[in-house]
Amino acid sequence: MKKYMSEYSKALELTMEHMQNIFGQQDLFLKKMERDFSVTIVDRDGAVRIRGEKENVEKAYKLLEEFLQMSMRGTMIEEQNVNYAIEMSLENKEDGLLQMDSEVICHSINGKPIKPKTLGQKQYVDAMKEKMIVFGLGPAGTGKTYLAMAMAITAFKNDEVGRIILTRPAIEAGEKLGFLPGDLQSKIDPYLRPLYDALYQIMGAESFNKNMEKGLIEVAPLAYMRGRTLDNAYIILDEAQNTTESQMKMFLTRIGFGSKVVVTGDTSQKDLPKGTSSGLDVAIKVLNKVEDIGFCRLSSKDVVRHPLVQKIVKAYESYENRQKEKDRGANRGRAKAKRT
């Protein structure tokens, strides 16, 4: 057993059912909390006792208490919940975990609740409720598109909008559309597949197909938006970093009365031809002070996929920051050389 200079302990009552949920398989979550908070956690006769330095014990206790309340609501504790909660606690940003857990946007076709899992995601959901146009910016795995889909489907089911329109720029990544087999729709479908997948998961294939046949749900390439006015609709533009400046302007000027718009994108993953300005980059500069337009910037902390994805995103962020610093240094060196 670990020894501490000024040992402090605190106990929390837990039933076996909640212990299994909170501790994880083979006590994985428990071991993670012990390691990250530098405490010892032991369960004895329906109670869990935490020992260690007082500040660390209090943090671990508060987290266990919050996980217990989540478990009592029927929430399955996942590794992402534990990793995020520990990280926030160590940064003294503990508030909001229970509030996020209670905010269910809707349920998937399998009955799984869809809710924000990080503070960044909660701010994103709140912005979608409050603003007419929201830009969701951030790396892969932060739930930008999925949460926007959930909000759109909820608004549609509640008769807040009459239809859902989902669109993406059909950027050719190394292959020409003309060389792919099939008609135009067959060529375009691979680019829109992630949108279909999310709709199937949240709505179910039968409901989606029925509403699509009626024209109440539309999944189409961005080029199809030209010349239209989109009234009373929930419109999602996905992969917006791959729009050109003119495409983004065209899209934003299609918006009609009673519509909500969410634009999602990752400015670090552009597939545009070299030298082409991203419409998303330009829109961020042009519209950042326009009232009723919200900008939500998600980061690697908001990644809710496999924990390894978060590590990959962080590694790339560090690499890109080093490259930018290196380029700035090189530019300063060239400028200095010119002056002399």
C-alpha positions in Angstrom: 0.0 0.0 0.0 1.2 3.5 -0.8 2.4 5.8 2.0 1.7 9.5 2.0 3.3 12.3 4.0 -0.1 13.4 5.3 -2.5 10.6 4.6 -6.1 11.5 4.3 -9.1 9.2 3.6 -12.7 9.5 2.5 -15.3 6.8 1.9 -18.3 6.6 -0.5 -21.0 3.9 -0.4 -21.4 2.0 -3.7 -23.5 -1.0 -4.5 -22.0 -3.8 -6.6 -24.1 -2.9 -9.6 -22.7 0.7 -9.7 -19.1 -0.5 -8.8 -19.0 -2.6 -11.9 -20.1 0.4 -14.1 -17.8 3.0 -12.5 -14.7 0.8 -12.1 -14.8 -0.6 -15.6 -13.8 -4.1 -16.9 -11.0 -5.5 -14.7 -11.1 -2.3 -12.7 -9.6 -0.4 -15.6 -11.1 3.0 -14.7 -10.3 2.5 -11.0 -6.6 1.9 -11.8 -6.6 5.0 -14.1 -8.0 7.2 -11.3 -5.5 5.7 -8.8 -2.6 6.4 -11.1 -3.6 9.9 -12.3 -4.7 11.2 -8.8 -1.9 9.4 -6.9 -4.3 7.8 -4.5 -5.3 4.3 -3.3 -8.9 3.2 -3.8 -10.1 0.1 -2.0 -13.7 -1.3 -1.8 -14.8 -2.9 1.5 -18.3 -4.2 2.2 -20.3 -1.9 -0.1 -18.1 1.2 0.5 -15.1 2.6 -1.4 -12.3 4.2 0.6 -9.9 6.7 -1.0 -6.5 7.4 0.6 -3.8 9.9 -0.3 -3.0 13.6 -0.2 -6.1 15.5 0.8 -6.5 17.6 -2.4 -6.1 14.5 -4.6 -8.6 12.4 -2.4 -11.2 15.2 -2.7 -10.8 15.3 -6.5 -11.1 11.5 -6.8 -14.1 11.5 -4.4 -15.9 14.2 -6.3 -15.4 12.3 -9.5 -16.6 9.0 -8.1 -19.7 10.8 -6.7 -20.5 12.3 -10.1 -20.0 8.9 -11.8 -22.3 7.3 -9.2 -25.1 9.9 -10.0 -24.5 9.2 -13.8 -24.7 5.4 -13.1 -27.9 5.9 -11.1 -29.5 7.6 -14.1 -28.7 4.6 -16.2 -25.6 6.0 -18.0 -23.0 3.5 -19.0 -19.6 4.9 -18.0 -17.1 4.7 -20.9 -13.4 5.2 -21.0 -13.8 8.5 -22.8 -15.9 9.8 -19.9 -13.3 8.8 -17.4 -10.3 10.2 -19.4 -12.1 13.5 -20.0 -13.3 13.9 -16.4 -9.9 13.2 -14.9 -8.2 15.7 -17.4 -10.8 18.4 -16.5 -10.4 17.7 -12.7 -6.6 17.9 -12.9 -7.0 21.3 -14.6 -9.5 22.4 -11.9 -12.4 22.5 -14.5 -14.7 20.0 -12.8 -18.1 21.6 -13.3 -20.5 20.5 -16.0 -20.1 16.7 -16.1 -23.5 16.0 -14.6 -25.1 18.8 -16.6 -23.8 17.4 -19.8 -25.0 13.9 -18.9 -28.5 15.1 -18.3 -28.8 17.0 -21.6 -30.1 14.3 -24.0 -30.6 15.7 -27.6 -32.4 12.6 -28.9 -32.0 8.8 -29.0 -30.5 6.6 -31.7 -32.6 3.9 -33.4 -31.1 1.5 -30.8 -32.3 3.7 -27.9 -28.9 5.0 -27.1 -29.1 8.6 -25.8 -27.2 11.2 -27.9 -25.7 13.9 -25.7 -22.7 16.2 -25.5 -19.8 14.5 -23.8 -17.4 17.4 -23.3 -17.7 21.1 -22.3 -16.7 22.0 -25.9 -19.5 19.8 -27.3 -22.0 21.3 -24.8 -21.1 24.9 -25.9 -21.5 23.7 -29.5 -25.0 22.3 -28.8 -26.0 25.5 -26.9 -24.8 27.6 -29.9 -27.0 25.5 -32.3 -30.0 26.2 -30.0 -29.4 29.9 -29.8 -27.9 31.0 -33.2 -29.3 31.0 -36.7 -25.9 30.0 -38.2 -23.2 28.1 -36.3 -19.7 27.1 -37.5 -18.5 24.0 -35.8 -14.7 23.9 -36.2 -12.3 21.2 -35.0 -10.5 17.9 -35.7 -11.9 14.5 -36.6 -13.8 12.7 -33.9 -15.1 15.7 -32.0 -18.7 15.0 -33.0 -19.2 18.1 -35.2 -21.4 16.4 -37.8 -23.0 13.8 -35.6 -24.3 16.3 -33.0 -25.5 18.6 -35.8 -27.4 15.7 -37.3 -29.0 14.9 -34.0 -30.0 18.6 -33.6 -31.5 18.6 -37.1 -33.5 15.4 -36.7 -34.8 16.6 -33.3 -35.9 20.0 -34.8 -37.5 18.1 -37.7 -39.4 15.7 -35.4 -40.6 18.6 -33.3 -41.9 20.4 -36.4 -39.5 23.3 -35.9 -38.4 22.9 -39.5 -40.1 21.3 -42.5 -37.1 19.5 -43.9 -33.4 18.6 -43.5 -30.8 19.4 -46.1 -27.3 17.8 -45.8 -24.6 18.8 -48.2 -20.9 18.4 -48.8 -18.5 19.6 -51.5 -17.6 16.6 -53.7 -13.8 17.0 -53.7 -11.9 14.5 -55.8 -9.0 13.1 -53.7 -6.8 11.6 -56.3 -9.5 10.0 -58.4 -11.6 11.6 -61.1 -15.4 11.2 -60.7 -15.7 10.5 -64.4 -13.6 7.4 -64.1 -15.8 5.8 -61.5 -18.5 3.4 -62.6 -22.3 4.1 -62.6 -24.5 7.1 -63.1 -23.9 10.6 -61.5 -25.7 9.6 -58.3 -23.5 6.5 -58.0 -20.4 8.6 -58.5 -21.5 11.2 -55.8 -22.8 8.7 -53.1 -19.3 7.8 -51.8 -18.7 11.4 -50.9 -22.0 11.6 -49.0 -21.8 8.2 -47.3 -20.8 9.5 -43.9 -24.0 11.6 -43.9 -26.1 8.6 -44.8 -24.4 6.5 -42.1 -25.2 9.1 -39.4 -28.8 9.4 -40.5 -29.3 5.6 -40.5 -27.9 5.4 -37.0 -30.1 8.1 -35.5 -33.3 7.8 -37.6 -33.2 4.3 -38.9 -33.1 3.3 -42.6 -36.9 2.9 -42.9 -37.8 6.4 -41.6 -34.9 8.0 -43.5 -36.0 6.4 -46.8 -39.6 7.3 -46.3 -38.8 11.0 -45.6 -36.3 11.1 -48.4 -38.9 9.8 -50.9 -41.2 12.6 -49.8 -38.4 15.2 -50.3 -38.3 16.0 -46.6 -34.7 14.9 -46.3 -32.2 15.7 -48.9 -28.6 14.6 -49.1 -26.8 16.3 -52.0 -23.5 17.7 -53.2 -22.9 21.4 -52.6 -23.1 22.2 -56.3 -26.8 21.3 -56.2 -27.5 24.2 -53.9 -26.8 26.9 -56.5 -29.9 28.9 -57.6 -32.1 27.7 -54.7 -33.6 29.5 -51.7 -33.7 27.3 -48.6 -36.7 28.2 -46.4 -37.9 26.4 -43.2 -35.0 23.9 -43.3 -32.2 22.6 -41.1 -29.2 22.8 -43.3 -25.8 21.2 -42.6 -22.8 21.9 -44.7 -20.2 19.2 -43.9 -16.4 19.2 -44.7 -16.6 23.0 -45.3 -12.8 23.3 -45.4 -13.1 21.9 -48.9 -15.3 24.7 -50.2 -13.9 27.5 -52.4 -14.5 31.1 -51.4 -17.3 31.5 -54.1 -18.9 28.2 -53.0 -19.1 29.3 -49.4 -20.6 32.7 -50.3 -23.1 30.9 -52.6 -24.2 28.5 -49.9 -24.6 31.2 -47.2 -26.7 33.4 -49.4 -29.1 30.5 -50.1 -30.5 30.7 -46.6 -34.2 31.7 -46.3 -36.7 32.4 -43.6 -37.2 29.9 -40.8 -33.9 28.0 -41.5 -31.1 26.9 -39.2 -27.6 26.4 -40.6 -24.6 24.4 -39.2 -21.3 24.6 -41.1 -18.7 22.0 -40.0 -15.1 21.7 -40.9 -11.5 21.0 -40.0 -9.2 23.7 -41.2 -6.2 21.3 -40.9 -7.5 18.8 -43.4 -8.1 20.6 -46.7 -8.2 18.6 -50.0 -8.3 21.7 -52.2 -5.9 22.2 -55.1 -2.7 24.0 -54.0 -3.1 27.8 -54.0 -6.9 27.7 -53.7 -8.3 29.6 -50.7 -10.6 27.7 -48.4 -14.1 29.2 -48.2 -14.2 28.2 -44.6 -11.0 30.2 -43.8 -12.4 33.2 -45.5 -15.8 32.9 -43.8 -14.2 32.8 -40.4 -12.4 36.1 -41.1 -15.3 37.8 -42.8 -18.2 36.8 -40.4 -16.6 36.5 -37.0 -18.3 39.7 -35.8 -21.7 39.2 -37.4 -24.5 39.0 -34.8 -26.4 35.7 -34.7 -23.5 33.7 -36.2 -21.7 31.5 -33.7 -18.2 30.0 -33.9 -17.4 26.9 -31.8 -13.8 25.7 -31.8 -13.5 22.1 -30.7 -10.0 20.7 -29.9 -8.3 17.3 -29.3 -9.9 17.4 -25.7 -13.3 17.1 -27.4 -12.4 13.9 -29.4 -14.9 11.2 -28.4 -13.7 8.3 -30.6 -11.2 5.7 -29.5 -8.7 7.2 -27.0 -5.9 6.5 -29.5 -7.6 9.0 -31.9 -7.2 11.7 -29.3 -3.5 10.9 -29.0 -3.1 11.0 -32.8 -4.9 14.4 -33.1 -2.7 15.8 -30.3 0.5 14.5 -32.0 -0.5 16.1 -35.2 -1.4 19.4 -33.5 2.1 19.4 -31.8 3.8 18.6 -35.1 1.9 21.3 -37.0 2.6 23.9 -34.3 6.3 23.1 -34.5 6.2 23.4 -38.3 4.5 26.8 -38.1 7.1 28.0 -35.6 9.9 26.7 -37.9 8.3 28.5 -40.9 8.0 31.7 -39.0 11.7 31.5 -37.9 12.7 30.8 -41.5 10.6 33.8 -42.7 12.2 36.1 -40.1 15.6 34.9 -41.2 14.9 35.7 -44.8 13.5 39.1 -43.9 16.6 39.9 -41.9 18.9 38.8 -44.7 17.1 41.1 -47.2 17.5 44.1 -44.8 21.3 43.5 -44.6 
